[in-house]
Amino acid sequence: MSRFRIPRFAGALVLASTLVLGACSGGGGNDDASPTTTTRPAEVTGTATLGPITVERAGTAGDLNASDAQAVVDAVNAYLSAAVFTPIATGAAPTGLDSLFTPAAAAAVANTPDIADTGLPEPSGDATATIEPVPLTALTNADGQVVLVTATLVLHLEVPTDDGPMIIDRRGDLVYESVEGQWRVASYNLAVERQLPDPPAPTTTEVKK
């Protein structure tokens, strides 16, 4: 379980990349040039949608407007794309996470390996995550301003691999704070469970003369 907390209250973008593997050779007038092979990573996708909204008020006023609620869900999708879907699909390390977290939370991310899904088996086909509608819990201050929004994530992903399905369940809270007009993760409490496929048993070949 990955945790990074600030004082608590109760509470896809999908990046697809194309890899071109080319082999090009040949001499002058030689028609036997090596063929160029183009492949792409599997597409791993999923889109979070808005669930119910709860507002906890320190005073008597304050609400989470529709545009901010959707902006928080969009931020959840940006996190999933950068930290989950793209690393699984491409095998590359996640990039751009710093822009999705507050400076204090971003500093902790470097020491939290489970914040992203890296170093996993290569997919053999496309996969789409099942994501429950994301409930939001907003906290307002005495002046009625929304200061924090907790997004509760429940994600289930089954990815085909050559050795069988890889199953990932990721759930928990992402607590967002508005920083210069952008909703960023200020703290998180996430748990991830991965069921990795078993590699095939080694085969033994006996050669006799």
C-alpha positions as CSV (number, residue, x, y, z in Angstrom):
1,M,0.0,0.0,0.0
2,S,1.3,3.4,-1.0
3,R,0.6,6.3,1.4
4,F,1.4,9.9,1.5
5,R,-0.8,12.0,3.6
6,I,-1.6,15.6,4.6
7,P,-4.1,16.2,7.5
8,R,-7.1,14.1,6.6
9,F,-10.8,14.8,6.4
10,A,-13.4,12.1,6.3
11,G,-13.8,11.1,3.4
12,A,-8.0,8.9,-20.1
13,L,-6.6,10.5,-21.4
14,V,-5.0,7.6,-23.1
15,L,-1.5,7.9,-24.5
16,A,-0.9,5.5,-27.4
17,S,2.5,5.4,-28.9
18,T,3.9,3.7,-32.0
19,L,7.2,2.0,-32.1
20,V,8.7,1.6,-35.4
21,L,11.4,-1.0,-35.8
22,G,13.0,-0.7,-39.1
23,A,15.7,-2.5,-40.8
24,C,17.0,-0.9,-43.9
25,S,19.9,-2.1,-45.9
26,G,21.0,-2.5,-49.4
27,G,23.6,-1.5,-52.0
28,G,23.2,0.3,-55.2
29,G,20.7,-1.3,-57.4
30,N,20.1,-4.2,-55.0
31,D,16.5,-5.2,-54.8
32,D,17.1,-7.5,-51.8
33,A,16.8,-4.8,-49.2
34,S,15.7,-6.1,-45.8
35,P,12.0,-5.5,-45.2
36,T,10.8,-2.8,-42.8
37,T,8.7,-4.1,-39.9
38,T,6.3,-1.8,-38.1
39,T,4.8,-2.8,-34.8
40,R,3.1,-0.9,-32.0
41,P,2.6,-1.7,-28.3
42,A,-0.8,-3.0,-27.2
43,E,-3.3,-0.4,-26.3
44,V,-4.2,-0.3,-22.6
45,T,-7.0,2.1,-21.9
46,G,-9.7,3.0,-19.5
47,T,-11.7,6.1,-18.6
48,A,-12.9,7.2,-15.2
49,T,-16.2,8.9,-15.0
50,L,-17.8,11.2,-12.4
51,G,-19.6,9.5,-9.5
52,P,-21.6,11.0,-6.6
53,I,-20.4,14.3,-5.0
54,T,-20.4,14.9,-1.3
55,V,-19.5,18.2,0.3
56,E,-18.2,18.5,3.9
57,R,-18.3,22.1,5.0
58,A,-16.3,23.8,7.8
59,G,-19.0,26.6,7.7
60,T,-22.5,26.8,6.3
61,A,-21.6,27.6,2.6
62,G,-19.6,26.2,-0.2
63,D,-20.1,23.7,-3.0
64,L,-18.1,21.9,-5.7
65,N,-19.2,23.2,-9.0
66,A,-19.6,21.0,-12.1
67,S,-16.6,22.3,-13.9
68,D,-14.3,21.6,-11.0
69,A,-15.8,18.2,-10.4
70,Q,-15.1,17.2,-14.0
71,A,-11.6,18.8,-13.8
72,V,-10.8,16.5,-10.9
73,V,-12.0,13.4,-12.8
74,D,-9.9,14.5,-15.8
75,A,-6.9,14.7,-13.4
76,V,-7.6,11.2,-12.3
77,N,-7.6,10.1,-15.9
78,A,-4.3,11.9,-16.5
79,Y,-2.8,10.0,-13.6
80,L,-4.1,6.6,-14.8
81,S,-2.7,7.3,-18.3
82,A,0.7,8.4,-17.1
83,A,1.2,5.9,-14.2
84,V,-0.8,2.8,-15.2
85,F,-1.9,2.4,-18.8
86,T,1.1,3.8,-20.8
87,P,3.8,2.1,-18.7
88,I,2.0,-1.3,-19.1
89,A,1.5,-0.8,-22.8
90,T,5.0,0.4,-23.7
91,G,7.2,-0.9,-20.9
92,A,8.6,2.6,-20.5
93,A,9.0,4.4,-17.2
94,P,6.3,6.8,-16.4
95,T,6.9,10.4,-17.4
96,G,5.2,13.7,-16.4
97,L,4.1,12.6,-13.0
98,D,5.6,15.7,-11.4
99,S,3.0,17.9,-13.2
100,L,0.2,15.8,-11.7
101,F,1.3,16.1,-8.0
102,T,1.9,19.0,-5.7
103,P,5.7,19.6,-5.1
104,A,5.5,17.9,-1.7
105,A,3.6,14.9,-3.0
106,A,5.9,14.7,-6.1
107,A,8.9,14.4,-3.8
108,A,7.4,11.4,-2.1
109,V,6.4,9.7,-5.4
110,A,10.1,8.9,-6.2
111,N,10.1,6.7,-3.1
112,T,6.8,5.0,-3.8
113,P,7.2,2.4,-6.5
114,D,3.5,1.2,-6.3
115,I,2.3,4.6,-7.5
116,A,2.9,3.4,-11.0
117,D,2.8,0.0,-12.8
118,T,6.2,-0.6,-14.2
119,G,8.4,-3.6,-14.9
120,L,5.5,-5.9,-15.7
121,P,5.1,-8.6,-18.4
122,E,4.6,-7.4,-21.9
123,P,1.0,-7.4,-23.1
124,S,0.1,-9.7,-26.0
125,G,-3.1,-7.8,-26.9
126,D,-5.2,-4.7,-26.0
127,A,-6.9,-4.3,-22.7
128,T,-9.5,-1.9,-21.2
129,A,-9.8,-1.3,-17.5
130,T,-13.1,-1.4,-15.7
131,I,-13.3,1.7,-13.5
132,E,-16.2,2.4,-11.1
133,P,-17.7,5.9,-11.3
134,V,-15.4,8.0,-9.1
135,P,-17.1,9.5,-6.1
136,L,-15.8,12.9,-5.0
137,T,-15.7,14.3,-1.4
138,A,-15.0,18.0,-1.3
139,L,-13.9,19.9,1.8
140,T,-14.7,23.6,2.1
141,N,-13.2,26.1,4.6
142,A,-15.1,28.5,6.8
143,D,-15.3,31.0,3.8
144,G,-17.0,28.4,1.6
145,Q,-14.0,27.7,-0.6
146,V,-13.2,24.2,-1.7
147,V,-9.7,23.4,-0.4
148,L,-9.5,19.6,-1.0
149,V,-11.3,17.0,-3.1
150,T,-10.9,13.3,-2.5
151,A,-11.4,11.1,-5.5
152,T,-11.9,7.4,-4.6
153,L,-10.6,5.0,-7.3
154,V,-11.6,1.4,-7.9
155,L,-9.9,0.0,-11.0
156,H,-9.8,-3.6,-12.3
157,L,-7.6,-4.4,-15.3
158,E,-7.0,-7.7,-17.0
159,V,-4.1,-7.7,-19.6
160,P,-3.4,-10.6,-21.9
161,T,0.2,-11.8,-22.0
162,D,1.9,-14.7,-23.7
163,D,1.9,-16.6,-20.4
164,G,-1.7,-15.9,-19.4
165,P,-3.7,-13.0,-18.0
166,M,-2.1,-10.3,-15.8
167,I,-4.7,-8.9,-13.3
168,I,-4.3,-5.6,-11.6
169,D,-6.6,-4.1,-9.0
170,R,-5.9,-0.6,-7.9
171,R,-8.0,1.2,-5.3
172,G,-7.9,4.0,-2.8
173,D,-8.0,7.7,-2.5
174,L,-6.3,10.5,-4.4
175,V,-6.7,13.8,-2.6
176,Y,-6.6,16.9,-4.9
177,E,-5.7,20.5,-4.2
178,S,-6.0,23.4,-6.7
179,V,-2.6,24.7,-7.5
180,E,-2.6,27.7,-9.8
181,G,-5.8,26.6,-11.3
182,Q,-4.8,23.0,-11.8
183,W,-6.1,20.2,-9.6
184,R,-3.0,18.2,-8.4
185,V,-2.6,15.2,-6.1
186,A,-1.7,16.6,-2.7
187,S,-1.8,13.2,-0.9
188,Y,-2.8,9.6,-1.7
189,N,-3.7,6.4,0.0
190,L,-3.6,3.7,-2.7
191,A,-3.4,-0.1,-2.6
192,V,-2.5,-2.2,-5.6
193,E,-2.8,-6.0,-6.0
194,R,-1.2,-7.7,-9.0
195,Q,-1.6,-11.2,-10.1
196,L,1.1,-12.0,-12.6
197,P,1.0,-14.9,-15.0
198,D,3.1,-18.0,-14.4
199,P,5.8,-18.4,-17.0
200,P,5.7,-21.7,-18.8
201,A,7.6,-24.6,-17.3
202,P,11.0,-25.2,-18.9
203,T,11.1,-28.0,-21.4
204,T,13.9,-30.6,-21.5
205,T,15.0,-32.0,-24.8
206,E,17.0,-35.2,-24.8
207,V,19.3,-35.8,-27.7
208,K,20.7,-39.3,-28.4
209,K,23.2,-40.6,-30.9
